[in-house]
Amino acid sequence: MSTSYSPELKANLIAKMLPPQSVPVRDLARETQIPKDTLYSWRSRALKARQGTQERPSSGSGERSSGEKFAIVLETATLDDTQLSAYCRRQGLYVHEIMAWRSACEQANAAGSAPVDRTKARADQQRLKALEQELLRKEKALAEAAALLVLQKKVRHWLGDADA
């Protein structure tokens, strides 16, 4: 038997289950006599809808250009851990992001690793393509050889050869 609940009641209970109130589902189930499974279902749908319509509060690292990241690395290069943490709180960043940017800046002028990687990747792709073509050629040859063997056996059978 399916029970329908008013949209107002449903919205009110969902609001209670989600932050900042975060009332436990089992408490609401006892209080309202609505099954826990129903409340869990409502809550999960509300959370999915909230994630879909609301952007997650990002730290902004994806929005920043490489120039901005480099400027932040330069600005924070002389800060100690406590000052860096305070800076991160003010800017809405994480310390590990700045450390990753710093590492990327330090490795930016490495001995031409990027062009070598591209040429190596291109060579690997060409080798892979050549191997795939060779495999295809060999598969065709194998299929042709198998067909010839079958035909050979059939011809022997038709001619009445005893060893077929």
VOMARVEX-80073 format. One record per atom (N, C-alpha, C, O): residue in three letters; x, z, y. Coordinates in steps of 0.1 Angstrom, whole numbers, plus 5000, padded with zeros to 4 digits. Last residue first. Layout:
REM VOMARVEX-80073
ALAXZY;...
//
This chain:
REM VOMARVEX-80073
ALA541445394605;ALA540745434617;ALA539845544614;ALA539145594622;ASP542645304582;ASP543145424588;ASP542445464601;ASP542845564607;ALA541245064575;ALA540945184567;ALA541545314574;ALA540945414573;ASP539444834595;ASP540844894592;ASP540545034585;ASP539745104591;GLY537344684602;GLY537344744589;GLY538744794585;GLY539044804573;LEU536944594627;LEU537644504619;LEU537744564604;LEU538244494595;TRP535744814638;TRP534944694637;TRP535644594627;TRP534944524620;HIS537944994638;HIS536745024631;HIS535944904628;HIS535444884617;ARG539644874656;ARG540044894642;ARG538844914633;ARG538744864622;VAL538044894679;VAL538444764674;VAL538844774659;VAL538444694651;LYS537945164682;LYS536745094680;LYS537044954674;LYS536344914665;LYS540645224688;LYS540045284676;LYS538745204672;LYS538545184661;GLN540945084712;GLN541745054701;GLN541145104688;GLN541145034677;LEU539245224728;LEU538945084725;LEU539645044713;LEU539144974704;VAL540645474729;VAL539245464724;VAL538945324720;VAL538345304709;LEU542945384742;LEU543045444729;LEU541645434722;LEU541545404710;LEU541945304767;LEU542545204758;LEU542645254744;LEU542445184734;ALA541045544777;ALA540045444775;ALA540645334765;ALA539945284756;ALA543445674780;ALA542445734771;ALA541445624767;ALA541045614756;ALA544645514799;ALA545245524786;ALA544245574776;ALA544245524765;GLU542945564821;GLU543045424816;GLU543645424802;GLU543145354793;ALA543445834825;ALA542045794821;ALA542045644815;ALA541345624806;LEU546045814832;LEU545745894821;LEU544345854816;LEU544045834804;ALA545845674856;ALA546645614845;ALA546245684832;ALA546145624822;LYS544445854872;LYS543845724869;LYS544545664857;LYS543945604848;GLU546246064873;GLU544946084867;GLU544245954863;GLU543645944852;LYS548345944887;LYS548545984873;LYS547246004866;LYS547145974854;ARG547045904912;ARG547545794905;ARG547745824890;ARG547345744881;LEU546546174919;LEU545446084917;LEU545845964909;LEU545145914900;LEU549246264921;LEU548346324911;LEU547146234908;LEU546746214897;GLU550046114943;GLU550746094930;GLU549846154918;GLU549746084908;GLN548346214962;GLN548246074959;GLN548946054945;GLN548345974937;GLU549346484963;GLU547946454959;GLU547746314955;GLU547046284946;LEU551946434971;LEU551746494958;LEU550246474953;LEU550046444942;ALA551446344997;ALA552146254987;ALA551946304973;ALA551646224964;LYS550246565008;LYS549446445008;LYS550146354997;LYS549446284989;LEU552446745007;LEU551146775000;LEU550346644998;LEU549746624987;ARG554146615024;ARG554546635010;ARG553346665002;ARG553146614991;GLN552746635048;GLN553046505043;GLN553446515028;GLN553046435020;GLN552646915051;GLN551446845050;GLN551646705044;GLN550946655035;ASP555346975054;ASP554647025042;ASP553346955040;ASP552946925029;ALA555846845078;ALA556546805066;ALA555846855053;ALA555746775044;ARG554247005094;ARG553946865093;ARG554646805081;ARG554046735073;ALA555547255091;ALA554147245087;ALA553747095085;ALA553147055076;LYS558047185103;LYS557947235089;LYS556547215083;LYS556347165072;THR557247135129;THR557847025121;THR557747065106;THR557546975097;ARG556247395135;ARG555347275136;ARG555947165127;ARG555147095120;ASP558447555132;ASP557347575124;ASP556347455124;ASP555847425113;VAL560047445152;VAL560547435138;VAL559347455129;VAL559247385119;PRO558647515175;PRO558847375171;PRO559247355157;PRO558847265150;ALA558847805172;ALA557547735172;ALA557747585169;ALA556947535160;SER561447895174;SER560747905161;SER559447825161;SER559047775150;GLY563647895193;GLY562847775190;GLY562047785177;GLY561947685170;ALA564648185191;ALA565348055189;ALA564547945185;ALA564647895173;ALA562348335214;ALA563148335202;ALA563648195200;ALA563248105206;ASN560948395236;ASN562048315238;ASN562948315226;ASN564148295227;ALA558948575227;ALA558548445233;ALA559748345234;ALA559548225232;GLN559448825219;GLN559748725209;GLN559448585215;GLN559648485208;GLU558648975241;GLU560048985237;GLU560448875227;GLU561548825227;CYS555948915242;CYS556848875253;CYS558248875249;CYS559048785252;ALA555149035218;ALA555048895219;ALA555848845231;ALA556448735229;SER555649305225;SER556349245214;SER556349095215;SER557349025212;ARG553749335245;ARG555249355248;ARG556049285237;ARG557049215240;TRP551449295231;TRP551749205242;TRP553249205245;TRP553949105247;ALA551649525215;ALA551549395209;ALA551949285219;ALA552649195216;MET551449725235;MET552649715227;MET552749575220;MET553849525219;ILE548849675244;ILE550049655253;ILE551349645246;ILE552149565249;GLU547449745221;GLU547349615227;GLU548549585236;GLU549149475235;HIS548050015218;HIS548549925208;HIS548449775213;HIS549249695209;VAL546650125240;VAL548150125240;VAL548650025230;VAL549649955233;TYR543949945253;TYR544550035243;TYR546050015243;TYR546549915246;LEU542049955284;LEU542949885274;LEU543349995263;LEU543050115265;GLY540950025309;GLY540049985297;GLY540849915286;GLY540249825279;GLN542450105329;GLN542249965328;GLN541349925317;GLN540949805316;ARG542550385326;ARG542050325339;ARG541650185337;ARG540650135343;ARG543650405300;ARG542250455303;ARG541650395316;ARG540550355316;CYS546150295305;CYS545250225296;CYS543850275298;CYS542850195298;TYR547250485322;TYR547050345327;TYR546050275318;TYR545150205323;ALA547350705304;ALA546550715316;ALA546250575322;ALA545050545326;SER549250595286;SER547850635282;SER546950645293;SER545750595293;LEU551450575303;LEU550850455297;LEU549450485292;LEU548550395294;GLN551950845308;GLN551550755319;GLN550950625314;GLN549950575320;THR552650925283;THR551450985289;THR550950895301;THR549750875303;ASP554850765277;ASP553650755268;ASP552450815276;ASP551350755275;ASP556150615308;ASP556350685295;ASP554950695288;ASP553950635293;LEU556750295322;LEU555950415320;LEU556250485307;LEU556550415297;THR558050055325;THR558850175329;THR558050305327;THR558550415329;ALA556149855318;ALA557449865311;ALA558149995314;ALA558850045305;THR553749805330;THR553849925322;THR555249945315;THR555350045308;GLU554249575344;GLU553749685352;GLU553949815343;GLU554249925349;LEU554849395324;LEU555849425334;LEU555549555341;LEU556349635344;VAL552349395310;VAL553549435303;VAL554649475313;VAL555349575311;ILE550749285331;ILE550549425326;ILE551749475318;ILE552049595320;ALA551849025332;ALA551949115344;ALA551749265340;ALA552349355345;PHE551248935307;PHE552648945310;PHE552749045322;PHE553649125323;LYS548448925310;LYS549049005299;LYS550549035303;LYS550949145301;GLU548248735329;GLU547748865332;GLU548348965322;GLU548749075326;GLY549248505316;GLY549948555328;GLY549548705331;GLY550348785335;SER547448475296;SER548748515292;SER549548565304;SER550348655302;SER544248625306;SER545148515304;SER546548565300;SER546848685301;ARG541748815290;ARG542948805299;ARG543748685295;ARG543948645284;GLU539848835271;GLU539448775284;GLU540648745293;GLU540548675302;GLY540848975250;GLY540548835248;GLY540248765261;GLY540348645261;SER541049235261;SER542249155258;SER541949015255;SER542848925259;GLY538849385267;GLY539249285276;GLY540449205273;GLY540849115280;SER537849555249;SER538949605257;SER539349505268;SER540249535276;SER534249535249;SER535649495245;SER536649555254;SER536349595266;PRO531449645237;PRO532349675248;PRO533849645244;PRO534449715236;ARG529749365224;ARG530449495221;ARG531349525233;ARG531849425240;GLU526749255239;GLU528149235236;GLU528849365234;GLU528549465240;GLN523649235225;GLN524549315234;GLN525949285230;GLN526349295218;THR522349095206;THR522049075220;THR523049135229;THR523149095241;GLY523549185181;GLY523349045184;GLY523149015199;GLY523648915204;GLN523449455182;GLN524749395182;GLN524649245185;GLN525549185191;ARG520649495183;ARG521449545194;ARG522849475194;ARG523349435205;ALA519949395158;ALA519449335170;ALA520249365182;ALA520549285191;LYS521249585142;LYS521549445141;LYS521149365153;LYS521849285159;LEU519849815150;LEU521349805152;LEU521749665151;LEU522649615159;ALA517249755142;ALA517549775156;ALA519049765159;ALA519449715169;ARG517649735114;ARG517249615122;ARG517549635137;ARG517949535143;SER518350005109;SER519349895106;SER518949765114;SER519849695119;ARG515950135117;ARG517250165124;ARG518250055121;ARG518850005131;TRP514050035099;TRP513950015113;TRP515250035121;TRP515549955129;SER515250125075;SER515049985077;SER514949955092;SER515549865097;TYR515050405078;TYR516450345077;TYR516350195080;TYR517150135086;LEU512250425079;LEU513050465091;LEU514450405090;LEU514950355100;THR511650345053;THR511150275064;THR511950305077;THR512250215084;ASP513050545038;ASP513450405037;ASP512950325048;ASP513650235053;LYS511650775045;LYS513050765049;LYS513450615049;LYS514050565058;PRO508150745055;PRO509250745045;PRO510650715051;PRO510750635060;ILE506850975078;ILE507150835075;ILE508250835065;ILE509250905067;GLN506351235087;GLN505751195074;GLN505851045072;GLN505050985064;THR507651335109;THR506551235111;THR505851185099;THR504851115099;GLU509451525099;GLU508651555111;GLU507451455112;GLU506351505116;ARG510751405078;ARG509951525076;ARG508951555087;ARG507851585085;ALA511851195092;ALA510951165081;ALA510151285078;ALA508951275076;LEU513551315110;LEU512451245115;LEU511451215104;LEU510251215107;ASP515351425091;ASP514651515100;ASP513351445106;ASP512251505106;ARG516451195080;ARG515651285071;ARG514851385080;ARG513751425076;VAL517851085102;VAL516651015096;VAL515751105088;VAL514551105089;PRO518951275129;PRO519051235115;PRO517651185110;PRO516651235113;VAL519151145162;VAL518451245153;VAL518551195139;VAL518351075136;SER520551035184;SER521051025171;SER520451135162;SER521151205155;GLN520651015213;GLN520051135206;GLN520551145192;GLN520851255187;PRO521850795225;PRO522650925225;PRO521951035217;PRO522651135214;PRO521950635193;PRO522650715203;PRO521950695216;PRO521350595219;LEU518850625174;LEU520050565179;LEU520650655190;LEU520050745195;MET516550765168;MET517550755157;MET518950695163;MET519950725157;LYS515050755191;LYS515450885187;LYS516650875177;LYS517550955176;ALA514450485191;ALA515250545202;ALA515750675199;ALA516850715203;ILE512850475169;ILE514150405169;ILE515050455180;ILE516250475178;LEU510650615178;LEU511450675167;LEU512850605166;LEU513850665163;ASN509750445198;ASN510050585201;ASN510950645190;ASN511950705193;ALA509150215184;ALA510150215194;ALA510650355198;ALA511850375200;LYS507050315168;LYS508250265162;LYS509350265172;LYS510450305169;LEU505150385187;LEU505650485178;LEU507050445172;LEU508050515172;GLU504650125197;GLU505150235206;GLU505850345198;GLU506850395201;PRO503649985176;PRO504949945182;PRO505550055191;PRO506750075191;SER502250185150;SER502150125163;SER503550085169;SER504550155166;TYR502450075116;TYR502650175127;TYR502650105140;TYR503049995141;SER500750035086;SER501249975098;SER501350085109;SER500550175110;THR501550055052;THR500950125064;THR501550055076;THR502750035077;SER500649915021;SER501449905033;SER500749975045;SER499549945048;MET500850004988;MET500050005000;MET500950005012;MET501850085013;
//
